[in-house]
Amino acid sequence: MIVRKRVFKKVLASLLCLVMLLSFGVATYADPIAIEPYWTNTFDITVSLAINSGQCTIDCVTTGQTGTTSITGSAVLERLNTDGTYSLVYSWNNLSTTGTVLNFSTTYYVTRGYTYRLTFTSTVYRNGIGETVSSNKSTYAN
């Protein structure tokens, strides 16, 4: 009986050592996971801000899921100050559509030598429920 216990302990210790040795050489890698927003009513929102010689070209699109009845939105252009705060440059409000896609495109002239941020906020209405989404883009005006 004592011999059996010794043999059992040796076998168990050997197995534990083997498991530990095998685990040291195993490298694990996580698959890159794309972080995507979870929206119910909204399919996508995109913001484009390009500045050339002081002229901002602004393009914003919000696309609703199938069954979207309307989309409202606003766009806000701000300038980054030297102290890290933002100042309002211009805003476009009361943008709307009764379809599934809200497009907003315009041009606007700004002072060169600053960084500008454009924030586009939309509310997508579907099945009687509004869902608000927002996206922004920053660009330096050279």
N, C-alpha and C positions, 0 to 999 in steps of 0.2 A: 504494500500500500504506500509506503514511504517512497519507494522507488518510482512508483507511478506518479506521485505528486511532483517529484524532482523532474521527471521526464516532461510532464505537462508544463511545469514552470519554464523549463528550457525551451520547449517548443513555442510556448506563448511569447517568451522574451525574444526568440529568434524572429518570429513573425512580426512583432512590433518593431524590431530593428529594421527588418526588410521594408516594412511600410514607411518608416521614417526616411530610409535611404532613397526609396523611390520618389517620395514627395519632394525632396530637396531639388531634384533635377528637373522638375516639371515647371515649365514656364507657362503662365496663363496670360492670355491677351483678351481684352474686351473688344468686341466689335464696336466700331464707331456708330453711335446712335444719333441720328438727326433729331434735334429738338424742334418739334413743330407745335404751333399753337393748336389748341383744341377749340374749335368753333362749331356752333350748332347751325347758325344761319349763314355764315360767311364762308365762301370758298377761298378767296384770296384778297389781299390788299397790297398794292405796290405804290411806291413813291419814287419819283425820279426828279433830281434837282441838278441841273448843269448850269455853270456860270462861265460865260465867255465874254471878256471885255466889259464886264459889268452887267451884262444882260443875262438874267435868270430865265432858263427854260424849265417850266414846271409841268410835270405830267403825273397825274394820280389816277389810280383805278381801284375801285372796290367791286368785287364780283360776289354776288349772293348765290347760295345754293338753289337748286331747283325748287320752285314754289315761292321764291322771294316776291313780295308784292311791291315794295318800294325801298329806296335807300336814300338817306339824307346824309349830308356831310359838311365839313368845313376844313379849310386849309389855313395854316398860320405860318408866316415867314418871320423868323427872328434872327437877330444879329448877336453874335457872341462878343461880349465886352471884355476888356482887359482884366477885369476883376473876376471873371468866370461866370457872371450872370448873363442872362439873355434879355434883350430889349425887343419889343414888338416892332416890326417893320411894316407889315401889312397883313390883313386877314381877309379871307373870302368866306362868307357865311351863306347860309340858306341854299346850299347846293342840294339838288334833289333829282330823282328820277323815279318813274313808276315801273321801270323794268328791273332786270337782274344785274345790270352793270351801270355803275356811276363813274363816268369819265370826267376828269377836270384837267384842262390844259390851258396854260396862259404863259405870258412873258411879263417880266417885271425888271426894272433897272435898279441896281444897287451900287453902293460905294465899294470900290475895289479895296483890297487889303484887309478884309474881314472874313471871318467864317460865318456862314449862314446855315440855319437849320429850318427845314420845312417839315411841319407835322400835319399829317392828314388824318382826320378822325371821321369815321362814318358810323351810322346806325343802320343796320340791315333788318328789315321787318319781314317776318315770315311766320305764318300760322298765328298771327296776332301778337307776336312777341318780338320786341326790338333787342338787338344785340349790338353793342358798341365795340368797335375795334379801332386801333390806331397804329400808325407807323410813321417813322421819320427818317430823314436823310440830311446829313450835314456836308457842306462843301465850302472850300475856300475860294473866294473871289479874287482872281489875279488879274 
